[in-house]
Amino acid sequence: MKTWTGILLMIILAVATISTTSSTRTMNESQKQLNIDDQSSQTAAVAASNIETMNETTFTTKEAASVKEGYISVAPENESVRLYPMKVEGSGYIYNGMVLEVNGKTREFSKWQGEGGSYKPEVHELDLNGDGKKEIVVLFTAGHGTGIYLGEAHIIDPETLEEMKMQSLAEIVKQHVNSKVSVAPGQVTIDITVDGVHAEPSLIEEDTSGGVYNEELKFGSVVYYSVEDGKLVVSASGAYGTGVYDGDLTFAYTYQDGEWKAADLKYSMEVYEEEFYESFD
């Protein structure tokens, strides 16, 4: 009896040992498989990350390489300040968006739409207000045609690449200019005052029958921006009717109260000949 009891006890212990060993082997295999799966997942994630990085690098390199040298504007004051189009259309004559690069930093300005070719944009780095800190000035032609020239200017902070606030031409005219256009048969009289200073009235003799005239001078159809003697200078022609102009309002931008505003406003008159209109074609 004792013998059979001993044998039965040995059988039970052997089964328990086999079961434990099998469970341990199963756990080890599962853990081994889990480690392999985890390593594979990490490897895949790293590989995917590398692919993304490579793609991004390739895209950046491709974009940089796609900009032709002829499209790049370089500041004469600093060759590390450059301007080039985001996209070129119309056989290279239309810049749809522009990229400003300042000492290795870049920023896209997608709303800047300008012309290329002989109207290629300009970029400058200079201290506009004499405070010892330089600004970036971007000039380009937004459009032109017969009797129309739409220049555009932007002043950029070189550290943040943010646009600085500029008083618009419409605001400047409203604040500084008063004018009146009087039309009589065969004659147009133009009176204008700039900052309280009366200019000599313009007397224009022309056939006024059927003409369309303004009640006051309108500015904005012909606007030139340029950098002269370290200043951003503006020249805007005053239209007394459709496609007919009397003279130019000129001023320079200065920094006042956190905004670039007009200063040194002057109005000069001249008679525009037919060649004036043709010069915009």
Summary of the structure (lengths in Angstrom):
residues: 281
radius of gyration: 36.7
end to end distance: 122.8
largest distance: 144.1
contacts: 759
relative contact order: 0.09
helix: 30%
strand: 47%
